[in-house]
């Protein structure tokens, strides 16, 4: 009576008054504690029973075995197993099932199978226990094998068997296996079993087969509330919320009342929809049927509203709950973290404890996540103390979140201490720590930790692999990346799209375009990130025309470009002067919803400027819904590239009038314009303004200043800028100064020495020095430099020029064999140019040979090929746009000016430094290209 009334203490007092105790009395007490969930007390009573010389019966042993399965260790379970054998009850089928269940619950499948194998008889109940245990431990294939073996041994399944197997089919969406089970159920005459019908509806519904689920529902002659609930959940899962809600009316007409499980079925279905309107509709129905005070349902609404984007509704539901439990608190804390209210989430964590609630694993993890979001290291330390006080260090999920919190708060040392203190580390632990090291740029340490992880025989998951590939990429560790690729293949992870994307990116960043391309082209599946990674790789490695082809193929395969894809393809258009293609993709990007995306707008301005279309750049700028500092700086940099200082200055001043303060990049753009034109006075004024704004100077500012001085002839002052620099001058700086040292051989040699000391294979240094010797009339010295270049194996990359005709980009490589048509056109232009007074600058060709041989070499320059092709392929008077990957030589610059006058064409050539607009024999740069 006391036990049934829930008064365990009074039952214990009554039990203690008996001078002798029977098996039934002990059994009653043990069963009562088991019902109250007191597993340790069950075990304690069990041992006291033995000490009292009372031998437990089979019923008590089954209860005790179930209790032992809830303990963290199997030690007690194994001891009780030994008692079972000693008592001679090892053949009792109830005890056999309990033993199998205990071992399975502890993921000890081998011992579970051993008990099963030694059982004298194997009933369907014993088979069911073993099958269920394997399924719960994720051994899906083995569970199906046992199911088929049961049939081979002549044991027919019962309703429990079929419910278990159908649940298994549901979990892995194996509809074909489910259909076979359904057929067997029909043959066995169990197709009217209501639990099986409900399970079939659930299997078909959750696997995407709505019509099959409806068929099963409609064919069932009898329908209890579980079947109605299963069908409502299926409708809800498929987004048919209205149909699910209409079924409540049908349910009433069938003479049944909705219960709490009805509401939960609908909520379960829309749990992943994240639709606020549907959430509110279901909420109103729940209120209507009277379940709005059920705590379990209200907890679900808190989470559902948070996921649907209505933080206010989530808070209102929480505030309406009179007695929130720990699940409620977890839901509202999670909602606050989800909606960037982590500071309040931490206040709630402390508040729930003052309300007498005991935080559980999910509470602690959510609070640690809140600390991570706002870098609340002090709060994190307090939570760490709580973890220690409550002895929660044994929970691996909590410890993983603790490591993650320390890393995201920048405390690597404490993260390392927690990591080292763990007796066991799962793949998540390793992955969190490895990823954290990479976030803090500790790439070499992350590789060492990955090696240690392998030595401890912990298999990485796809997130671990992606993180390590990123480390290889940042270290430029190609060999390590290739070894990791082989390991990925060995693990069978080379079909993971996320890993494929990282491999393409790693190979590209490490300079191995071919292997990255091979990974891309052999990938079994490609998402938008895969395509974008390969497009970006093409742009980075100078294959922009290939990037344009890939972008078109991606669209043909119905892969919708995202923001990153558009940004990459705009860069490809910039480097190939593909203005028409760029305009078309510009429209596509805006149709895709990126018209107000500043990064896209800024990229478009840059593209149009580099393609030589100032008008289009101005139009994008004027129509931009908002203009940030990058937008203004893009315009300033664009005008600098076009040698238009006046307009660059105008935009600079207008930017400040709008209240935007220039940053160091803005001044680089402005100083670049001064450097191109040698505007020393103006440039020095800008530097003074930059210092007055408190912006520190950077290497790029010094390089622009030196070029500005050198272009005006102040070579000594330019060299002084470098010699007194607080930063080490890079190759670009010395190379820039060297290009202006035509009249100062001593300085030229010093620049050349600096450059070759930095990189003995710097081809540009040898070429510039040789040209300076040629200009000085020192042909022998130039030839000596050429010989040094030969011995140093310092060969510049091939010159490439691109031209777009009818939305197709054509590529020309310097030195390639000319087609008869292009050769004839170049020869025709050569004759006309000579008649107009143009003389080829043959001294630029350092190889031995006659002047005629050298002229032929100059005729093979890639931009001349592209110009000739453009003249042949476009209507008379049309502008010709060419992009070149290197700087134009003096001869091509002079020739382009002459051709623009002869052919009466505007010729726009973008090289690596600036945009040249040739018209009527003049160039917009107004300087000699050299």
C-alpha positions in Angstrom: 0.0 0.0 0.0 2.8 2.4 0.9 4.6 1.7 -2.3 1.6 2.1 -4.5 0.9 5.4 -2.8 4.4 6.6 -3.6 5.6 6.7 0.0 8.9 4.9 -0.3 10.3 6.0 3.1 7.3 4.6 5.0 7.5 1.4 3.0 11.1 1.1 4.1 10.1 1.6 7.8 7.4 -1.1 7.5 9.9 -3.4 5.7 12.4 -3.0 8.5 10.0 -4.1 11.2 9.7 -7.7 9.9 12.0 -10.1 11.8 12.3 -12.4 8.8 11.9 -11.5 5.2 10.6 -13.5 2.3 11.7 -13.4 -1.4 8.4 -11.6 -2.2 9.1 -8.8 0.3 12.6 -8.3 -1.0 11.2 -8.4 -4.5 8.6 -5.7 -3.7 11.2 -3.3 -2.3 13.6 -3.9 -5.2 10.8 -3.4 -7.7 9.7 -0.2 -6.0 13.2 1.3 -6.1 13.4 0.3 -9.8 10.2 2.1 -10.5 11.5 5.2 -8.8 14.7 5.0 -10.9 17.0 4.4 -8.0 19.4 2.0 -9.8 22.1 2.1 -7.2 19.6 1.4 -4.4 18.3 -1.6 -6.3 21.8 -3.0 -6.5 22.4 -2.2 -2.8 19.2 -4.1 -1.8 20.1 -6.9 -4.0 23.4 -7.4 -2.2 21.7 -7.1 1.3 19.3 -9.8 0.2 22.2 -12.1 -0.6 23.8 -11.3 2.8 20.5 -12.2 4.5 20.7 -15.6 2.8 17.6 -14.9 0.8 18.1 -16.3 -2.8 16.6 -14.1 -5.5 14.2 -15.6 -7.9 14.2 -15.1 -11.7 11.8 -12.2 -11.5 14.1 -10.3 -9.1 17.2 -11.0 -11.2 15.5 -9.6 -14.3 14.7 -6.3 -12.4 18.2 -6.1 -11.0 19.8 -6.7 -14.4 17.8 -3.9 -15.9 18.9 -1.6 -13.1 22.6 -2.5 -13.6 22.3 -1.6 -17.3 21.7 2.0 -16.2 25.0 2.2 -14.3 28.0 3.8 -15.9 30.0 0.6 -15.4 29.3 -3.1 -16.3 31.0 -4.3 -13.2 27.8 -4.9 -11.2 26.1 -6.4 -14.2 28.9 -9.0 -14.7 28.8 -9.9 -11.0 25.0 -10.5 -11.2 25.6 -12.5 -14.4 28.0 -14.7 -12.3 25.2 -15.1 -9.6 22.8 -16.1 -12.3 25.1 -18.9 -13.5 25.7 -19.9 -9.8 22.0 -20.1 -9.2 21.4 -22.3 -12.2 19.1 -19.8 -13.8 21.2 -19.2 -16.9 18.7 -21.0 -19.1 15.7 -18.9 -18.0 14.6 -17.1 -21.1 13.5 -14.0 -19.3 17.0 -13.7 -17.7 18.7 -14.5 -21.0 16.7 -11.6 -22.6 17.6 -9.3 -19.7 21.3 -10.2 -20.0 21.3 -9.6 -23.7 19.6 -6.2 -23.1 22.0 -5.2 -20.4 25.1 -6.0 -22.5 23.6 -4.3 -25.6 22.7 -1.2 -23.6 26.3 -0.9 -22.6 27.3 -1.3 -26.3 29.0 -4.6 -25.5 27.6 -6.4 -28.5 30.1 -9.3 -28.3 29.0 -10.3 -24.8 25.3 -9.9 -25.8 25.9 -12.3 -28.8 27.8 -14.7 -26.5 24.8 -14.9 -24.1 22.5 -15.4 -27.1 24.6 -18.2 -28.5 24.8 -20.1 -25.3 21.0 -19.9 -24.7 19.5 -23.5 -24.8 16.5 -22.3 -26.7 16.0 -19.2 -28.7 12.5 -17.9 -28.7 11.3 -15.0 -30.8 11.5 -12.8 -27.7 15.3 -13.6 -27.3 15.8 -12.9 -31.0 13.9 -9.6 -30.7 16.1 -8.5 -27.8 19.3 -9.1 -29.7 18.0 -7.5 -32.9 16.9 -4.4 -31.0 20.2 -4.1 -29.1 22.2 -4.2 -32.4 19.9 -1.6 -34.0 20.2 0.7 -31.0 24.0 0.5 -31.2 24.0 1.5 -34.8 24.8 -2.0 -36.2 22.1 -1.7 -38.8 23.5 -4.2 -41.2 24.1 -6.8 -38.4 20.5 -6.2 -37.1 19.1 -7.0 -40.6 21.3 -10.1 -40.8 20.0 -11.4 -37.4 16.5 -10.8 -38.7 17.1 -12.9 -41.7 18.9 -15.6 -39.7 15.9 -15.8 -37.3 13.8 -16.8 -40.3 16.5 -19.3 -41.5 16.3 -21.0 -38.0 12.5 -21.4 -38.5 11.5 -18.8 -35.9 8.6 -16.6 -37.1 8.6 -13.0 -36.1 5.9 -11.6 -33.9 4.5 -8.0 -33.7 7.5 -6.9 -31.7 9.8 -8.1 -34.3 8.1 -6.3 -37.1 7.7 -3.1 -35.2 11.4 -3.2 -34.4 12.4 -3.9 -38.0 10.1 -1.3 -39.4 11.5 1.3 -37.0 15.0 0.3 -38.3 13.8 0.8 -41.9 12.4 4.2 -40.9 15.7 5.3 -39.3 17.7 4.5 -42.5 14.9 5.3 -45.0 15.1 1.8 -46.4 11.7 1.7 -48.1 12.4 -1.4 -50.2 13.2 -3.5 -47.1 10.2 -2.0 -45.4 7.9 -3.1 -48.3 9.3 -6.7 -47.9 8.5 -6.6 -44.2 5.0 -5.2 -45.0 4.4 -8.1 -47.4 5.5 -10.6 -44.7 3.2 -8.9 -42.1 0.3 -9.4 -44.6 1.1 -13.0 -45.1 1.3 -13.5 -41.3 -2.1 -11.8 -40.9 -0.7 -9.1 -38.7 -1.6 -6.3 -41.1 -4.5 -5.3 -38.9 -2.3 -4.8 -35.8 -2.7 -1.1 -35.0 0.9 -0.6 -33.8 2.3 -2.1 -37.0 0.0 0.0 -39.1 1.1 3.1 -37.3 4.8 2.1 -37.8 4.2 1.6 -41.6 2.7 5.0 -41.9 5.6 6.5 -40.1 8.1 4.6 -42.2 6.6 5.7 -45.5 6.0 9.2 -44.4 9.4 9.9 -43.0 11.1 8.4 -46.0 9.3 10.7 -48.4 6.6 8.3 -49.6 3.5 10.3 -48.7 1.1 8.5 -51.1 2.1 5.1 -49.7 1.5 6.4 -46.1 -2.0 7.6 -47.1 -2.7 4.2 -48.8 -1.8 2.3 -45.6 -3.9 4.7 -43.5 -7.0 4.5 -45.7 -6.8 0.7 -46.0 -6.7 0.2 -42.3 -10.3 -0.9 -41.3 -9.7 0.1 -37.7 -7.9 3.2 -36.6 -6.9 4.1 -33.1 -5.5 7.4 -32.0 -1.9 6.3 -32.6 -2.7 5.7 -36.3 -4.4 9.1 -36.6 -1.4 10.7 -34.9 1.0 9.0 -37.3 -0.9 10.2 -40.3 -1.0 13.8 -38.9 2.8 13.7 -38.3 3.3 12.5 -41.9 1.2 15.3 -43.4 3.0 17.8 -41.2 6.4 16.4 -42.1 5.7 16.9 -45.8 4.6 20.5 -45.2 0.8 19.8 -45.6 0.0 21.5 -42.3 -3.6 22.3 -43.3 -4.3 18.6 -44.1 -2.8 17.7 -40.7 -5.0 20.2 -38.9 -8.1 19.2 -40.8 -7.6 15.6 -39.5 -8.4 16.8 -36.0 -11.9 17.5 -37.2 -12.1 14.0 -38.9 -10.8 12.5 -35.7 -13.7 14.0 -33.7 -16.2 12.8 -36.3 -14.7 9.3 -35.9 -15.6 9.5 -32.2 -12.2 10.1 -30.8 -10.6 13.0 -29.0 -7.2 14.5 -29.7 -4.6 13.9 -27.0 -1.3 15.4 -26.2 0.4 12.9 -28.6 -1.8 14.4 -31.4 -0.3 17.8 -30.8 3.2 16.4 -30.4 2.8 14.5 -33.7 2.0 17.7 -35.6 4.8 19.6 -33.8 7.2 16.8 -34.6 6.4 17.1 -38.3 6.9 20.8 -38.6 10.0 20.8 -36.4 12.3 21.3 -39.3 10.1 23.7 -41.4 11.0 26.9 -39.6 7.8 28.6 -40.8 6.6 31.2 -38.4 3.0 31.4 -39.8 2.7 27.6 -39.6 4.1 27.6 -36.0 1.4 30.2 -35.0 -1.4 28.3 -36.8 -0.5 25.0 -34.9 -0.2 27.0 -31.7 -3.7 28.3 -32.1 -5.0 24.7 -32.7 -3.2 23.5 -29.6 -4.9 26.2 -27.6 -8.2 25.3 -29.1 -8.0 21.6 -28.2 -6.9 22.5 -24.7 -3.3 21.4 -24.6 -1.7 24.8 -24.2 -0.8 24.1 -20.5 1.0 20.9 -21.2 4.6 21.5 -20.3 6.0 19.2 -22.9 4.2 21.0 -25.7 5.0 24.4 -24.5 8.7 23.5 -24.3 8.4 22.5 -28.0 6.8 25.8 -28.9 9.7 27.8 -27.2 12.2 26.0 -29.4 10.0 26.1 -32.5 9.4 29.8 -32.3 13.1 30.4 -31.8 13.9 28.4 -34.9 11.1 30.1 -36.9 12.8 33.5 -36.2 10.3 34.8 -33.7 12.3 35.4 -30.5 9.5 37.4 -29.0 7.0 34.6 -29.4 9.5 32.2 -27.8 9.9 34.5 -24.8 6.1 35.0 -24.5 5.5 31.2 -24.4 8.3 30.8 -21.8 6.8 33.6 -19.6 3.4 31.9 -19.8 4.7 28.7 -18.2 3.9 28.6 -14.5 6.4 26.0 -13.5 9.2 25.6 -16.1 11.3 22.5 -15.8 14.9 22.1 -16.9 13.8 21.3 -20.5 12.0 24.7 -20.6 15.1 26.5 -19.3 17.3 24.8 -21.8 14.9 25.8 -24.6 14.9 29.5 -23.6 18.6 29.6 -23.0 19.1 28.0 -26.5 16.7 30.6 -28.0 18.7 33.5 -26.5 22.0 32.0 -27.9 20.4 31.4 -31.3 19.2 35.1 -31.5 22.5 36.7 -30.4 21.4 37.3 -26.8 24.2 35.3 -25.2 24.7 37.7 -22.3 21.1 37.3 -21.3 21.4 33.5 -21.8 24.1 33.5 -19.1 21.9 35.5 -16.8 19.2 32.9 -17.2 21.7 30.1 -16.5 22.4 31.7 -13.1 18.7 32.5 -12.5 17.5 28.9 -13.1 19.8 27.8 -10.3 18.3 30.3 -7.9 14.9 28.9 -8.8 16.0 25.5 -7.5 16.6 23.9 -10.9 19.6 21.6 -11.3 21.4 22.3 -14.7 21.9 19.2 -16.8 24.3 18.4 -19.6 22.3 20.4 -22.2 22.1 23.4 -19.9 25.8 23.5 -19.3 26.6 23.0 -23.0 24.2 25.8 -24.1 25.7 28.2 -21.5 29.3 27.4 -22.6 28.2 28.1 -26.1 26.9 31.5 -24.9 30.3 32.2 -23.4 31.9 31.3 -26.7 29.6 33.7 -28.6 30.4 36.8 -26.5 33.9 35.7 -25.4 32.8 35.8 -21.7 35.9 34.1 -20.3 35.1 35.0 -16.7 31.6 33.4 -17.0 33.2 30.4 -18.6 35.5 30.0 -15.7 32.6 30.1 -13.3 30.8 27.4 -15.4 34.0 25.4 -15.3 33.9 25.5 -11.5 30.3 24.4 -11.6 31.3 21.4 -13.8 34.0 20.4 -11.3 31.7 20.8 -8.2 28.9 18.7 -9.8 31.4 16.1 -11.0 30.3 16.6 -14.6 33.8 16.1 -16.0 32.9 12.6 -17.0 30.6 13.9 -19.7 32.5 14.1 -22.9 30.0 16.5 -24.5 30.4 19.0 -21.7 34.2 18.8 -21.9 34.2 19.2 -25.6 32.1 22.4 -25.3 34.5 23.6 -22.5 37.5 23.2 -24.8 35.6 25.0 -27.5 34.7 27.9 -25.1 38.3 28.4 -24.0 39.6 28.3 -27.7 36.9 30.8 -28.9 37.7 33.1 -25.9 41.4 33.0 -27.0 42.6 30.9 -24.0 44.6 28.2 -25.7 46.5 27.3 -22.5 43.4 26.4 -20.5 41.9 24.6 -23.5 45.1 22.5 -23.7 44.9 21.7 -19.9 41.3 20.5 -20.3 42.3 18.5 -23.3 45.2 16.8 -21.6 43.1 16.1 -18.5 40.6 14.0 -20.4 41.0 10.2 -19.8 39.1 9.6 -23.1 38.9 11.8 -26.1 36.5 11.2 -29.0 36.9 12.4 -32.6 34.9 15.6 -31.7 37.4 16.4 -28.9 40.3 16.2 -31.3 38.5 18.0 -34.0 37.5 21.0 -31.8 41.1 21.4 -30.6 42.7 21.0 -34.0 40.2 23.5 -35.5 40.9 25.9 -32.7 44.6 25.8 -33.2 44.0 26.6 -36.9 41.7 29.5 -36.0 44.6 30.9 -34.0 47.0 30.3 -36.9 48.9 27.6 -35.1 49.1 25.5 -38.2 52.2 23.4 -37.4 50.8 22.6 -33.9 47.6 21.4 -35.5 49.5 19.1 -37.8 51.4 17.6 -34.9 48.1 17.1 -33.0 46.6 15.4 -36.0 49.6 13.0 -36.1 49.1 12.3 -32.4 45.4 11.7 -33.0 46.3 9.0 -35.6 48.8 7.4 -33.2 46.0 7.0 -30.7 43.9 5.3 -33.4 41.2 7.9 -33.5 39.7 8.1 -37.0 39.1 11.6 -38.2 35.8 12.8 -39.5 35.2 15.1 -42.5 35.5 18.2 -40.3 38.9 17.1 -39.0 40.1 16.5 -42.6 38.8 19.9 -43.8 40.6 21.6 -40.9 43.9 19.9 -41.6 43.7 20.6 -45.3 43.3 24.3 -44.4 46.5 24.0 -42.2 48.4 22.5 -45.2 47.0 25.3 -47.4 48.2 28.1 -45.1 51.6 26.5 -44.6 51.9 25.9 -48.3 52.7 22.3 -47.3 52.0 20.5 -50.6 53.8 17.3 -49.6 51.8 17.1 -46.4 48.6 17.8 -48.3 49.3 15.1 -50.9 49.9 12.6 -48.0 46.6 13.6 -46.5 44.9 13.2 -49.8 46.1 9.6 -50.0 44.9 9.0 -46.4 41.5 10.5 -47.4 41.2 7.9 -50.2 42.2 5.1 -47.8 39.5 6.2 -45.4 36.9 6.3 -48.2 36.2 10.0 -47.6 37.2 11.1 -51.1 33.5 11.2 -52.1 32.6 13.8 -49.5 31.8 17.1 -51.3 33.1 19.2 -48.4 36.4 17.4 -48.6 36.6 17.6 -52.4 36.1 21.4 -52.1 38.9 21.7 -49.5 41.2 19.5 -51.7 40.6 21.7 -54.7 41.3 24.8 -52.6 44.4 23.3 -50.9 46.0 22.3 -54.2 45.3 25.7 -55.7 46.7 27.7 -52.8 49.8 25.4 -52.8 50.5 26.1 -56.4 49.4 22.7 -57.8 46.7 23.6 -60.2 46.8 20.2 -62.1 46.1 18.0 -59.1 43.3 20.4 -58.0 41.8 20.2 -61.5 42.0 16.4 -61.4 40.1 16.3 -58.1 37.5 18.6 -59.5 36.9 16.7 -62.8 36.8 13.3 -61.1 34.5 14.4 -58.3 31.3 12.2 -58.2 29.2 15.2 -57.1 29.8 19.0 -57.2 28.0 21.7 -55.4 28.3 25.5 -55.9 31.3 25.6 -53.6 33.1 23.0 -55.7 32.5 25.0 -58.8 33.5 28.3 -57.2 36.7 26.8 -55.7 37.7 25.6 -59.2 36.8 28.9 -60.9 38.8 30.8 -58.3 41.7 28.4 -58.8 41.7 29.1 -62.5 41.7 32.9 -61.8 44.6 32.6 -59.3 46.7 30.5 -61.7 46.2 32.7 -64.8 43.5 30.6 -66.5 40.7 33.2 -66.4 39.4 32.1 -69.8 38.9 28.6 -68.4 37.1 30.1 -65.4 34.6 31.7 -67.8 34.0 28.4 -69.5 33.6 26.6 -66.1 31.1 29.3 -65.0 29.0 28.7 -68.1 29.1 24.9 -67.5 28.1 25.3 -63.9 25.0 27.2 -65.0 24.2 24.6 -67.7 24.2 22.0 -64.9 21.6 24.1 -63.1 24.0 25.0 -60.2 22.9 28.4 -59.1 25.9 30.8 -58.5 26.2 32.2 -55.0 27.9 35.4 -53.8 31.4 33.9 -53.8 30.9 32.5 -57.4 29.9 35.9 -58.7 32.9 37.5 -57.0 35.2 35.0 -58.6 33.8 35.3 -62.1 33.9 39.1 -62.0 37.6 38.8 -61.3 37.9 36.5 -64.3 36.1 39.1 -66.4 38.5 41.7 -65.1 41.6 39.8 -66.2 40.3 38.9 -69.6 38.6 42.3 -70.5 35.4 40.3 -71.0 33.1 43.3 -70.8 30.1 41.9 -72.5 30.2 38.7 -70.5 30.7 40.8 -67.3 27.6 42.9 -68.2 25.5 39.8 -68.7 26.6 38.2 -65.4 26.1 41.6 -63.7 22.4 41.4 -64.6 22.3 37.8 -63.4 23.8 38.7 -60.1 21.2 41.4 -59.5 18.4 39.1 -60.5 19.7 36.7 -57.9 19.2 39.3 -55.2 22.7 40.8 -54.9 21.9 44.3 -56.1 22.3 45.7 -52.5 25.3 43.6 -51.7 28.2 46.0 -51.3 30.9 43.4 -51.9 29.2 42.6 -55.3 28.8 46.2 -56.2 32.4 47.0 -55.3 33.6 44.0 -57.4 31.6 45.3 -60.3 33.1 48.7 -60.1 36.6 47.1 -60.1 35.7 44.9 -63.0 34.4 47.8 -65.2 37.4 49.9 -64.4 39.8 47.2 -65.3 37.9 46.5 -68.5 38.3 50.2 -69.4 34.6 51.1 -69.1 34.5 54.1 -66.8 30.9 54.9 -67.8 29.7 51.5 -66.5 31.7 51.8 -63.3 30.2 55.3 -62.7 26.7 53.9 -63.3 27.1 51.1 -60.8 28.5 53.6 -58.3 25.6 56.1 -58.7 23.0 53.3 -58.5 24.5 51.6 -55.4 21.9 51.7 -52.6 24.6 52.3 -50.0 28.2 53.2 -50.4 30.8 52.1 -47.9 34.5 53.1 -47.8 35.4 50.2 -50.2 32.9 51.5 -52.8 34.5 55.0 -52.8 38.0 53.5 -52.7 37.2 51.3 -55.7 36.3 54.4 -57.7 39.4 56.2 -56.6 41.6 53.2 -57.4 39.9 52.8 -60.8 40.6 56.4 -61.8 44.2 56.0 -60.5 44.5 53.0 -62.8 43.2 55.2 -65.7 45.8 57.9 -64.8 42.9 60.4 -64.0 44.1 62.1 -60.9 41.6 64.9 -61.0 38.6 62.6 -60.8 40.3 60.4 -58.2 40.8 63.5 -56.1 37.2 64.6 -56.7 35.8 61.2 -55.5 38.2 61.4 -52.5 36.9 64.8 -51.5 33.2 63.8 -52.1 33.7 60.7 -49.9 34.9 62.9 -47.0 31.9 65.2 -47.5 29.6 62.2 -47.0 31.2 61.6 -43.6 33.3 58.6 -44.5 36.9 58.9 -43.2 39.5 57.4 -45.6 41.5 54.4 -44.5 45.0 53.3 -45.4 43.7 51.5 -48.6 42.1 54.8 -49.8 45.4 56.6 -49.5 47.2 53.8 -51.3 44.8 54.3 -54.2 45.2 58.1 -54.2 49.0 57.9 -53.9 49.0 55.3 -56.7 47.5 58.0 -59.0 50.2 60.5 -57.9 52.8 57.8 -58.5 51.6 57.1 -62.1 51.8 60.7 -63.0 54.7 61.9 -60.9 52.6 64.3 -58.9 55.1 64.8 -56.0 53.6 67.9 -54.4 50.1 66.5 -54.4 51.3 63.1 -53.1 53.2 64.6 -50.2 50.1 66.6 -49.2 48.1 63.4 -49.1 50.7 61.7 -46.9 50.6 64.7 -44.5 46.7 64.3 -44.4 47.1 60.6 -43.7 49.4 61.2 -40.8 47.1 63.9 -39.4 44.2 61.4 -39.4 46.4 59.1 -37.2 46.7 56.4 -39.9 50.1 54.6 -39.7 52.1 54.3 -42.9 52.5 50.9 -44.5 54.9 49.5 -47.0 52.5 50.2 -49.9 52.5 53.9 -49.0 56.3 54.0 -49.1 56.4 52.2 -52.5 54.0 54.7 -54.0 56.0 57.6 -52.5 59.3 56.2 -54.0 57.7 55.6 -57.4 56.2 59.1 -57.3 59.7 60.6 -56.6 61.5 58.4 -59.1 59.1 59.1 -61.9 59.8 62.8 -61.5 63.5 62.1 -61.5 64.2 62.4 -57.8 66.0 59.0 -57.7 68.2 59.7 -54.7 65.1 60.8 -52.7 63.3 57.7 -53.8 66.2 55.5 -52.7 66.3 57.4 -49.3 62.7 56.5 -48.7 63.6 52.8 -49.0 66.8 53.1 -47.1 65.1 54.8 -44.1 62.0 52.6 -44.2 60.9 51.1 -40.9 59.8 48.1 -42.9 61.9 45.7 -45.0 61.3 46.7 -48.6 59.9 43.8 -50.7 60.7 42.8 -54.3 57.9 44.9 -55.7 59.4 48.1 -54.2 63.0 47.6 -55.5 61.6 46.4 -58.8 59.6 49.6 -59.1 62.6 51.7 -58.4 64.8 49.7 -60.8 62.3 50.4 -63.6 63.1 54.1 -63.3 66.9 53.9 -63.1 67.6 54.4 -66.8 69.9 57.4 -66.1 71.6 56.0 -63.0 73.5 52.8 -63.5 74.9 52.6 -60.0 71.5 52.8 -58.4 70.2 50.3 -61.0 72.9 47.8 -60.0 72.1 48.3 -56.3 68.4 47.6 -56.9 69.3 44.7 -59.1 71.5 43.3 -56.3 68.7 43.6 -53.7 66.3 41.8 -56.0 68.6 38.9 -56.9 69.6 38.5 -53.3 65.9 38.2 -52.3 65.2 35.8 -55.2 67.9 34.7 -57.6 65.2 33.6 -60.0 63.4 37.0 -60.3 63.0 37.2 -64.0 61.8 40.8 -64.0 65.0 42.0 -62.3 67.2 40.5 -65.0 64.9 41.8 -67.8 64.8 45.4 -66.4 68.6 45.5 -65.8 69.3 44.2 -69.3 67.0 46.9 -70.8 68.8 49.6 -68.7 72.1 48.5 -70.1 70.7 48.5 -73.6 69.3 52.0 -73.2 72.8 53.1 -71.9 74.4 51.6 -75.0 76.1 48.8 -73.1 75.0 45.8 -75.2 77.7 43.5 -73.9 76.7 44.2 -70.3 73.1 43.5 -71.2 74.1 40.2 -72.8 76.0 39.3 -69.6 72.9 39.9 -67.6 71.0 37.6 -70.0 73.6 34.9 -69.5 73.3 35.2 -65.7 69.5 34.9 -66.1 70.1 31.7 -68.1 72.3 30.2 -65.4 69.8 31.2 -62.7 67.0 29.7 -64.7 65.0 32.9 -64.1 62.4 32.8 -66.9 59.4 35.1 -66.7 55.9 33.6 -67.1 54.6 33.5 -70.6 52.9 36.7 -71.8 49.2 36.2 -72.3 46.6 38.5 -73.9 42.9 38.1 -73.9 40.2 39.7 -76.2 36.5 39.2 -76.1 34.5 38.9 -79.4 30.8 38.1 -79.4 30.9 37.0 -75.8 33.7 34.6 -76.3 37.2 35.1 -74.9 40.2 34.3 -77.1 43.6 33.8 -75.6 47.0 34.6 -77.2 50.4 33.6 -75.9 53.6 35.5 -76.8 55.9 33.6 -79.1 53.1 31.2 -80.4 53.0 30.4 -84.1 50.8 33.0 -85.7 47.8 32.0 -87.9 48.2 33.1 -91.5 45.4 35.6 -91.1 46.8 37.2 -88.0 50.4 37.1 -89.4 49.2 38.8 -92.6 47.3 41.5 -90.6 50.4 42.2 -88.4 52.6 42.5 -91.4 50.1 44.8 -93.0 50.1 47.0 -89.9 53.9 46.9 -89.7 54.2 48.3 -93.2 51.6 51.1 -92.5 53.2 52.0 -89.2 56.6 52.4 -90.8 55.1 54.6 -93.4 53.7 56.7 -90.6 57.2 57.0 -89.0 56.9 54.3 -86.4 60.3 52.5 -85.8 60.2 49.1 -84.0 62.4 49.2 -80.8 64.5 46.2 -81.7 67.0 46.9 -78.9 64.4 45.4 -76.5 65.1 42.0 -78.0 68.3 40.8 -76.4 68.7 37.6 -78.3 71.3 37.7 -81.1 70.1 38.2 -84.6 69.4 40.7 -87.4 67.1 43.6 -87.0 64.6 41.8 -89.2 64.7 38.8 -86.8 64.1 41.0 -83.8 61.2 42.7 -85.6 59.6 39.3 -86.1 60.1 38.6 -82.4 58.3 41.9 -81.5 55.5 41.0 -83.9 54.8 37.9 -81.9 54.0 39.7 -78.7 50.7 38.6 -77.4 48.9 42.0 -77.3 49.8 42.6 -81.0 48.2 39.2 -81.9 45.1 40.1 -79.9 44.8 43.5 -81.5 45.2 42.0 -85.0 42.5 39.4 -84.2 40.2 42.2 -82.9 40.7 44.2 -86.1 39.8 41.1 -88.2 36.8 40.1 -86.1 35.0 43.3 -85.2 33.2 45.9 -87.3 35.1 49.0 -88.4 35.1 51.7 -85.8 34.4 49.3 -82.9 36.5 49.6 -79.8 39.0 46.9 -79.1 39.6 45.7 -75.5 42.6 43.7 -74.7 43.9 42.5 -71.3 47.5 41.4 -70.7 48.9 39.5 -67.7 52.2 41.4 -67.8 53.3 45.0 -68.3 53.3 46.3 -71.9 56.7 46.8 -73.4 57.7 50.1 -75.0 57.4 48.8 -78.5 53.9 47.4 -78.0 52.9 50.7 -76.4 54.3 52.7 -79.3 52.8 50.3 -81.8 49.3 50.4 -80.2 49.3 54.2 -80.4 50.2 54.1 -84.1 47.6 51.4 -84.8 44.8 53.4 -83.1 45.6 56.3 -85.5 46.0 54.2 -88.6 42.8 52.1 -88.0 40.8 54.9 -86.5 40.0 52.7 -83.6 39.9 53.1 -79.8 42.2 50.4 -78.4 42.0 49.7 -74.6 44.7 47.6 -73.1 44.8 46.7 -69.5 48.2 45.4 -68.2 49.3 44.5 -64.7 49.8 48.1 -63.8 47.2 50.3 -65.4 44.7 50.8 -68.2 45.9 52.3 -71.5 43.3 54.0 -73.7 44.8 54.6 -77.2 43.0 57.0 -79.5 44.2 59.0 -82.5 47.8 58.0 -81.8 47.8 59.1 -78.1 47.6 57.1 -74.9 45.7 58.1 -71.8 48.7 57.4 -69.6 50.6 60.3 -71.2 53.9 58.5 -70.3 56.3 56.2 -72.1 55.5 52.6 -71.1 59.2 51.5 -71.2 
